[in-house]
Amino acid sequence: MSRFAVVIAAVAVLATALPAGAETFRLVAPDGTVHFTNAPTDPRYLRQGMTPPGATGTSAGWFRLPSTDLAPYMSEIRAAAERYAVPESLISAVIRVESGFNPRAVSRKGARGLMQLMPATASILGVRNSFDPRENIDGGARHLRGLIERFANDVPLALAAYNAGENAVVTYRGIPPYAETQDYVARVLRLFHGTTTNGSTLPTETFKKLESDGTVVYTNIPPRPRL
């Protein structure tokens, strides 16, 4: 299960209670996990402003934080979707899981950019700069289209091949028994199917609570209402 689906992040703060107007910072990790903190130690953290701006109270001290735009490259995604007949929501889901919408993401294996193209794959696809969002999305969508056709429109198998390679899917005659690949397919499909009727991605709500020990907890699981 994706860590984002359970708890986005829990960060320690000073012993004193965090002021209501404290500034927070947000980082989307390459695996899609979202981290929040009021004391950033990584330059990739982006300032979110004073919190909770626009937040609305819920129950037991929880605040619903304003939704953030998780897909700033929709024009590129839309163009690639139309060009290769791949649903926008599927491309967005792959990007979300692959890079967390970080165009400069690089995996430990060397995959690069929004759709995490390996150098060899990028070369075959004619992608010269994997860190260029337009090139990366175009190449990744074209690669995904080819895999969908290769596996007779079976999207789960195409996603498994995108993650583990075509040979692994052929060898096992299905989704390979790799924990990483099985989790990857499940996460992408969960995001892909979490769409509105017009295909746009449903917004993800974030909730914040300050615990008595000074820990700030962020989660996308709505708090239970008090009876």
Rosetta silent file (secondary structure, phi, psi, omega in degrees, C-alpha in Angstrom):
SEQUENCE: MSRFAVVIAAVAVLATALPAGAETFRLVAPDGTVHFTNAPTDPRYLRQGMTPPGATGTSAGWFRLPSTDLAPYMSEIRAAAERYAVPESLISAVIRVESGFNPRAVSRKGARGLMQLMPATASILGVRNSFDPRENIDGGARHLRGLIERFANDVPLALAAYNAGENAVVTYRGIPPYAETQDYVARVLRLFHGTTTNGSTLPTETFKKLESDGTVVYTNIPPRPRL
SCORE:     score description
SCORE:     0.000 S_00000001
   1 L     0.000  140.103  178.579    0.000    0.000    0.000 S_00000001
   2 L   -65.155  136.834  178.394    1.280    3.469   -0.773 S_00000001
   3 H   -61.482  -30.564 -179.949    2.458    5.372    2.263 S_00000001
   4 H   -64.325  -28.688 -178.012    0.547    8.354    0.931 S_00000001
   5 H   -75.680  -13.142 -178.618   -2.682    6.344    1.224 S_00000001
   6 L  -109.471  -66.534  178.564   -2.145    5.888    4.939 S_00000001
   7 L  -137.868  127.770 -178.340   -0.209    8.772    6.457 S_00000001
   8 L   -70.018  -52.594  178.271    1.406   11.544    4.482 S_00000001
   9 E  -169.948  153.537  172.580    3.971   12.514    7.107 S_00000001
  10 E  -131.150  119.362 -176.622    4.578   13.032   10.808 S_00000001
  11 E  -121.983  140.200  179.083    7.253   15.561   11.679 S_00000001
  12 L   -78.549  141.312  176.822    8.640   16.530   15.077 S_00000001
  13 L  -121.756 -177.626  179.879    8.444   20.169   16.037 S_00000001
  14 L   -62.572  159.622 -177.792    9.776   22.195   18.948 S_00000001
  15 L   -59.087  -30.222  177.730    8.640   21.276   22.414 S_00000001
  16 L   -76.203  154.056 -178.311    6.466   24.336   22.451 S_00000001
  17 L   -63.005  141.729  178.453    3.178   24.129   20.607 S_00000001
  18 L   -70.900  124.865 -179.510    3.333   25.094   16.938 S_00000001
  19 L   -61.275  151.700 -178.171    1.656   28.477   16.451 S_00000001
  20 L   -60.139  -28.696 -177.818   -1.453   28.495   14.314 S_00000001
  21 L   -99.378   18.986 -177.337    0.301   30.735   11.788 S_00000001
  22 L   -64.530  147.012 -178.640    3.552   28.707   11.573 S_00000001
  23 E   -82.175  140.797  178.634    5.089   28.355    8.140 S_00000001
  24 E  -124.252  158.713 -179.245    5.171   24.892    6.575 S_00000001
  25 E  -129.093  150.064 -174.283    7.098   23.336    3.714 S_00000001
  26 E  -128.428  137.885  177.007    6.139   20.489    1.365 S_00000001
  27 E  -135.074  132.527  175.046    8.198   17.886   -0.503 S_00000001
  28 E  -103.403  114.254 -178.891    6.967   15.188   -2.904 S_00000001
  29 L   -73.117  160.916  179.674    9.400   12.255   -2.861 S_00000001
  30 L   -56.082  -27.014  179.482   10.178   10.279   -6.048 S_00000001
  31 L   -87.216    5.033  177.840    7.919    7.438   -4.834 S_00000001
  32 L    95.423   -8.645  178.295    4.950    9.786   -4.490 S_00000001
  33 L   -68.180  136.042 -179.217    5.119   10.126   -0.708 S_00000001
  34 E  -106.280  128.684 -179.520    4.320   13.669    0.411 S_00000001
  35 E  -116.876  140.786  175.226    6.199   15.162    3.376 S_00000001
  36 E  -123.918  145.667  176.303    5.374   18.315    5.334 S_00000001
  37 E  -157.997  158.950  173.875    7.548   20.050    7.909 S_00000001
  38 L  -103.140    1.062  179.681    8.017   23.410    9.573 S_00000001
  39 L  -137.306   76.298 -175.835   11.829   22.937    9.675 S_00000001
  40 L   -64.974  136.205  176.866   13.023   21.863    6.194 S_00000001
  41 L  -116.837    2.046 -179.019   16.427   20.158    5.967 S_00000001
  42 L  -124.402  132.560 -177.778   16.264   19.389    2.235 S_00000001
  43 L   -65.452  -12.027  179.738   16.446   22.087   -0.473 S_00000001
  44 L   -77.779  -13.500  178.074   13.676   20.313   -2.402 S_00000001
  45 L   -64.379  136.426  178.707   11.103   21.413    0.189 S_00000001
  46 E  -108.797  137.236 -178.686    8.806   24.108   -1.182 S_00000001
  47 E   -66.389  130.819  179.635    7.350   26.849    0.993 S_00000001
  48 E  -103.722   -2.486 -178.815    3.614   26.412    1.531 S_00000001
  49 E    90.445 -167.171 -178.366    3.055   29.675    3.379 S_00000001
  50 E   -83.700  135.196 -178.940    1.523   30.147    6.773 S_00000001
  51 L  -114.801  149.499    0.086   -0.733   27.350    7.938 S_00000001
  52 L   -96.286   93.799  176.506   -3.498   26.788    8.170 S_00000001
  53 L   -72.433  125.437  179.288   -4.382   29.429    5.515 S_00000001
  54 L    76.000    2.072 -179.189   -7.770   28.570    4.129 S_00000001
  55 L   -74.946  149.621  178.622   -7.930   25.551    6.386 S_00000001
  56 E  -119.445  140.395 -177.782  -11.286   24.559    7.765 S_00000001
  57 E   -72.559  146.797  175.560  -11.816   22.923   11.109 S_00000001
  58 L  -120.775 -122.328 -177.703  -13.086   19.355   11.379 S_00000001
  59 L  -116.406  155.408  173.810  -13.230   17.273   14.532 S_00000001
  60 L    50.278   41.338  175.223  -10.917   16.761   17.510 S_00000001
  61 L    84.444    5.583  179.438   -8.443   19.459   16.493 S_00000001
  62 L   -84.236  147.639  174.964   -8.059   18.405   12.862 S_00000001
  63 E  -124.572  135.908  174.826   -7.864   20.954   10.057 S_00000001
  64 E   -87.194  117.626 -178.445   -8.644   20.330    6.398 S_00000001
  65 E   -86.176  152.783  179.486   -5.849   21.966    4.410 S_00000001
  66 L   -60.204  144.509  178.279   -6.406   23.525    0.978 S_00000001
  67 L   -69.488  147.912  177.400   -5.855   21.143   -1.953 S_00000001
  68 L  -112.576  155.722 -179.267   -2.676   21.585   -3.982 S_00000001
  69 L   -78.104  111.193 -178.451   -2.208   21.153   -7.719 S_00000001
  70 L   -91.869   -2.802 -178.326   -0.601   17.770   -8.213 S_00000001
  71 L  -134.548   77.638 -178.972   -0.517   17.989  -12.007 S_00000001
  72 L   -78.051    0.852 -176.759    1.149   21.216  -13.191 S_00000001
  73 L  -115.521   35.765 -174.665    1.870   19.687  -16.585 S_00000001
  74 H   -63.834  -31.054  179.302   -1.685   19.074  -17.746 S_00000001
  75 H   -66.134  -40.788  177.292   -1.177   20.722  -21.142 S_00000001
  76 H   -68.400  -39.992  178.811    1.687   18.336  -21.914 S_00000001
  77 H   -64.109  -44.261 -179.267   -0.272   15.397  -20.521 S_00000001
  78 H   -63.239  -41.272 -179.986   -3.342   16.308  -22.550 S_00000001
  79 H   -64.478  -43.532  179.756   -1.336   16.642  -25.760 S_00000001
  80 H   -67.612  -37.285  179.443    0.347   13.270  -25.267 S_00000001
  81 H   -62.408  -42.962  179.074   -2.971   11.642  -24.354 S_00000001
  82 H   -69.667  -38.221 -176.668   -4.561   12.840  -27.581 S_00000001
  83 H   -68.278  -37.419 -174.151   -1.523   11.956  -29.678 S_00000001
  84 H  -114.915    9.055  177.003   -1.210    8.372  -28.416 S_00000001
  85 L    55.422   46.071  175.222   -4.792    7.605  -27.345 S_00000001
  86 L  -117.275  131.448 -178.384   -3.836    7.033  -23.712 S_00000001
  87 L   -54.873  136.935  177.191   -6.197    8.379  -21.012 S_00000001
  88 H   -54.909  -42.387 -176.749   -4.996   11.584  -19.373 S_00000001
  89 H   -65.840  -28.327  178.214   -5.795   10.110  -15.976 S_00000001
  90 H   -74.177  -43.454  177.511   -3.582    7.082  -16.668 S_00000001
  91 H   -61.656  -44.500  179.579   -0.619    9.231  -17.697 S_00000001
  92 H   -61.372  -40.130 -179.620   -1.151   11.419  -14.624 S_00000001
  93 H   -65.309  -41.324  179.231   -1.316    8.338  -12.384 S_00000001
  94 H   -63.429  -44.717  179.839    1.931    6.959  -13.799 S_00000001
  95 H   -62.890  -43.191 -179.358    3.686   10.301  -13.285 S_00000001
  96 H   -57.805  -45.473 -177.794    2.333   10.587   -9.741 S_00000001
  97 H   -77.060  -37.862 -176.745    3.692    7.167   -8.775 S_00000001
  98 H   -69.927  -46.308 -171.048    6.906    7.389  -10.803 S_00000001
  99 H  -134.853   -4.582 -176.412    8.142   10.826   -9.776 S_00000001
 100 L    63.058   29.765 -179.511    5.560   12.645   -7.675 S_00000001
 101 L    63.098   31.392  175.572    5.466   15.269  -10.475 S_00000001
 102 L  -102.046  106.692 -176.496    9.145   16.096   -9.942 S_00000001
 103 L   -67.739  -13.626 -179.549   10.666   16.726  -13.411 S_00000001
 104 L  -103.455   10.152 -177.333   14.213   16.428  -11.975 S_00000001
 105 L   -64.708  138.802  175.401   13.651   13.066  -10.270 S_00000001
 106 E  -134.280  125.568 -179.345   16.358   10.426  -10.733 S_00000001
 107 L   -83.243  169.804  178.947   15.924    6.889   -9.399 S_00000001
 108 L   -64.101  -24.584  179.992   18.655    4.725   -7.925 S_00000001
 109 L   -89.931   -4.588  176.881   18.659    2.753  -11.184 S_00000001
 110 L   101.513    3.420  177.662   19.089    5.886  -13.257 S_00000001
 111 L   -68.010  144.838 -171.576   15.525    6.444  -14.500 S_00000001
 112 E  -129.462  150.831  170.170   14.897   10.144  -15.118 S_00000001
 113 L    78.699 -170.909 -174.189   12.203   12.768  -15.200 S_00000001
 114 L   -57.336  -44.936 -178.256    8.477   12.796  -14.720 S_00000001
 115 L  -102.568   14.811  173.204    7.804    9.358  -16.233 S_00000001
 116 L    49.427   64.319  178.553   11.144    7.940  -15.097 S_00000001
 117 E   -85.865  131.047  173.497   12.614    6.920  -18.438 S_00000001
 118 L   -71.737  148.571 -178.806   15.758    4.820  -18.388 S_00000001
 119 H   -52.038  -42.580 -179.291   18.520    6.264  -20.621 S_00000001
 120 H   -64.932  -42.095  179.397   18.344    3.306  -23.032 S_00000001
 121 H   -66.093  -42.765  178.991   14.555    3.570  -23.298 S_00000001
 122 H   -59.988  -40.167 -179.921   14.737    7.333  -23.769 S_00000001
 123 H   -63.510  -43.695  179.004   17.253    6.838  -26.580 S_00000001
 124 H   -62.616  -37.578 -178.344   14.992    4.355  -28.367 S_00000001
 125 H   -80.645   -7.218 -179.151   12.075    6.762  -28.012 S_00000001
 126 L    79.036   20.583  178.375   14.110    9.649  -29.338 S_00000001
 127 L   -85.895  112.833 -177.667   13.942   11.593  -26.079 S_00000001
 128 L   -82.694  -34.675 -178.497   17.053   13.779  -25.975 S_00000001
 129 L  -129.744  100.767 -177.327   16.408   15.443  -22.638 S_00000001
 130 L   -68.744  -14.362  179.245   14.548   13.331  -20.092 S_00000001
 131 L   -89.892   -2.948  174.984   14.352   16.306  -17.738 S_00000001
 132 L   -85.143  116.838 -175.603   12.300   18.282  -20.228 S_00000001
 133 H   -53.658  -43.724 -177.713    8.647   17.750  -19.197 S_00000001
 134 H   -64.423  -47.608  179.932    7.270   17.861  -22.748 S_00000001
 135 H   -64.368  -43.590 -177.217    9.812   15.389  -24.127 S_00000001
 136 H   -64.139  -46.552 -179.024    9.572   13.091  -21.119 S_00000001
 137 H   -66.671  -40.739  178.291    5.785   12.940  -21.084 S_00000001
 138 H   -61.727  -47.269 -179.938    5.612   12.468  -24.845 S_00000001
 139 H   -66.168  -42.801 -179.880    8.151    9.646  -24.732 S_00000001
 140 H   -64.890  -41.326  178.861    6.637    8.001  -21.677 S_00000001
 141 H   -66.091  -38.805  178.828    3.103    8.110  -23.092 S_00000001
 142 H   -66.292  -39.604  177.054    4.336    6.690  -26.409 S_00000001
 143 H   -63.940  -43.286  179.488    6.148    3.905  -24.547 S_00000001
 144 H   -64.611  -40.316  176.867    3.017    3.168  -22.508 S_00000001
 145 H   -59.187  -43.297  178.719    0.893    3.097  -25.681 S_00000001
 146 H   -62.537  -39.170  179.655    3.266    0.543  -27.181 S_00000001
 147 H   -70.173  -36.828  177.700    3.032   -1.654  -24.091 S_00000001
 148 H   -62.233  -41.744  177.723   -0.765   -1.452  -24.058 S_00000001
 149 H   -69.572  -39.588 -179.057   -0.811   -2.689  -27.654 S_00000001
 150 H   -60.065  -35.627 -177.759    1.865   -5.303  -26.929 S_00000001
 151 L  -109.830   37.932  169.798   -0.296   -6.831  -24.195 S_00000001
 152 L    52.432   46.862  177.201   -3.633   -6.683  -26.006 S_00000001
 153 L    63.940   20.748  176.367   -5.032   -3.629  -24.176 S_00000001
 154 L   -88.886   99.334 -174.822   -4.438   -5.218  -20.763 S_00000001
 155 H   -61.340  -44.569  178.677   -3.580   -2.109  -18.747 S_00000001
 156 H   -57.852  -40.795  179.204   -2.319   -3.935  -15.606 S_00000001
 157 H   -68.286  -38.228  177.999    0.102   -5.974  -17.720 S_00000001
 158 H   -62.625  -40.975  178.509    1.213   -2.870  -19.596 S_00000001
 159 H   -67.203  -39.441  177.661    1.903   -1.137  -16.275 S_00000001
 160 H   -61.682  -40.776  178.730    3.799   -4.173  -14.991 S_00000001
 161 H   -68.157  -34.973  178.134    5.921   -4.090  -18.156 S_00000001
 162 H   -62.524  -36.267 -177.522    6.495   -0.354  -17.722 S_00000001
 163 H   -86.155  -45.016 -172.370    7.886   -1.057  -14.256 S_00000001
 164 H  -108.491   -9.578 -178.661    9.650   -4.413  -14.627 S_00000001
 165 L   100.948  149.942 -178.249   10.178   -4.727  -18.371 S_00000001
 166 H   -61.642  -41.653 -175.863    8.377   -6.646  -21.086 S_00000001
 167 H   -59.872  -36.276 -179.875   10.499   -9.786  -20.682 S_00000001
 168 H   -65.783  -40.883  179.096    9.475  -10.187  -17.041 S_00000001
 169 H   -66.469  -41.455  179.242    5.780  -10.056  -17.938 S_00000001
 170 H   -65.966  -43.420 -178.117    6.258  -12.540  -20.778 S_00000001
 171 H   -61.062  -43.260 -177.575    8.345  -14.877  -18.608 S_00000001
 172 H   -93.018   -1.348  179.274    5.771  -15.007  -15.817 S_00000001
 173 L    54.249   40.492 -179.642    2.787  -14.791  -18.173 S_00000001
 174 L   161.897 -165.322  178.230    1.305  -12.060  -16.041 S_00000001
 175 L   -66.160  122.546 -178.517    2.310   -9.521  -13.435 S_00000001
 176 L   -57.518  150.430 -178.844    5.708  -10.657  -12.108 S_00000001
 177 L   -79.883   44.108  177.105    5.838  -11.814   -8.468 S_00000001
 178 L   -99.124  128.324 -178.948    7.934   -8.815   -7.501 S_00000001
 179 H   -56.934  -42.235 -178.617    6.633   -6.894   -4.498 S_00000001
 180 H   -61.815  -45.276 -177.777    7.731   -3.596   -6.045 S_00000001
 181 H   -68.714  -42.572  179.483    5.968   -4.276   -9.350 S_00000001
 182 H   -63.432  -40.235  177.617    2.779   -5.558   -7.764 S_00000001
 183 H   -66.968  -39.710  179.919    2.647   -2.527   -5.471 S_00000001
 184 H   -60.586  -49.346 -179.398    3.385   -0.233   -8.416 S_00000001
 185 H   -60.681  -44.140 -179.064    0.544   -1.630  -10.516 S_00000001
 186 H   -62.839  -42.096 -178.392   -1.898   -1.424   -7.600 S_00000001
 187 H   -66.472  -44.686  179.970   -0.957    2.180   -6.823 S_00000001
 188 H   -64.296  -44.960 -179.425   -1.259    3.375  -10.413 S_00000001
 189 H   -64.172  -36.353  178.831   -4.579    1.617  -10.927 S_00000001
 190 H   -63.194  -41.663  177.796   -5.925    3.046   -7.670 S_00000001
 191 H   -71.397  -39.542 -178.777   -5.087    6.541   -8.873 S_00000001
 192 H   -61.911  -42.082 -178.483   -6.279    5.823  -12.414 S_00000001
 193 H   -82.187  -13.080  177.840   -9.691    4.657  -11.237 S_00000001
 194 L   -85.776   61.295 -176.918   -9.991    7.514   -8.727 S_00000001
 195 E  -122.484  163.848  175.755  -11.238    9.892  -11.408 S_00000001
 196 L   -84.170  175.320 -177.258  -14.306   11.976  -12.035 S_00000001
 197 L   -64.288  -23.385  179.570  -16.731   11.221  -14.854 S_00000001
 198 L   -95.566    8.564  173.668  -14.871   13.588  -17.191 S_00000001
 199 L    91.166   -5.137 -179.499  -11.560   11.890  -16.513 S_00000001
 200 L   -79.812  150.811 -176.688   -9.957   14.543  -14.347 S_00000001
 201 E   -72.023  135.552  177.498   -8.150   13.452  -11.205 S_00000001
 202 L   -67.776  140.386  179.363  -10.052   13.768   -7.975 S_00000001
 203 L   -68.755  147.220  178.141   -8.424   16.212   -5.552 S_00000001
 204 L   -99.678  122.915  179.465   -6.640   14.735   -2.557 S_00000001
 205 L   -85.930  144.611  178.653   -7.624   16.266    0.756 S_00000001
 206 E  -122.317  136.303 -179.935   -5.018   16.731    3.460 S_00000001
 207 E  -119.989  144.920 -177.608   -5.734   16.964    7.174 S_00000001
 208 E  -126.808  142.598  174.970   -3.463   18.330    9.906 S_00000001
 209 E  -145.482  138.804  175.429   -3.445   17.871   13.676 S_00000001
 210 E   -97.702  115.457 -179.630   -1.070   19.069   16.396 S_00000001
 211 L   -76.018  165.519 -177.243   -0.593   16.338   19.013 S_00000001
 212 L   -65.277  -24.464 -179.289   -0.119   17.136   22.726 S_00000001
 213 L   -89.142    6.882  177.992    3.595   16.257   22.528 S_00000001
 214 L    93.250   -1.756  178.785    4.186   18.838   19.803 S_00000001
 215 L   -78.314  136.181  176.543    4.188   16.390   16.883 S_00000001
 216 E  -101.005  125.473 -179.205    2.396   17.556   13.752 S_00000001
 217 E  -112.737  130.725  175.441    0.567   14.789   11.891 S_00000001
 218 E  -117.265  138.508 -179.894   -0.621   15.107    8.293 S_00000001
 219 E  -153.104  156.615  174.378   -2.866   12.522    6.681 S_00000001
 220 L  -103.915   12.521  176.034   -5.281   12.138    3.778 S_00000001
 221 L   -95.123  116.983 -177.336   -7.593    9.922    5.850 S_00000001
 222 L   -59.095  136.970  178.979  -10.533   12.021    7.094 S_00000001
 223 L   -67.615  149.502  178.756  -10.800   12.073   10.908 S_00000001
 224 L   -71.628  135.956  178.101  -13.748   10.279   12.454 S_00000001
 225 L   -69.164  145.731  177.937  -16.514   12.646   13.563 S_00000001
 226 L   -76.222  136.776 -178.828  -17.177   12.786   17.298 S_00000001
 227 L   -84.830    0.000    0.000  -20.426   11.168   18.308 S_00000001
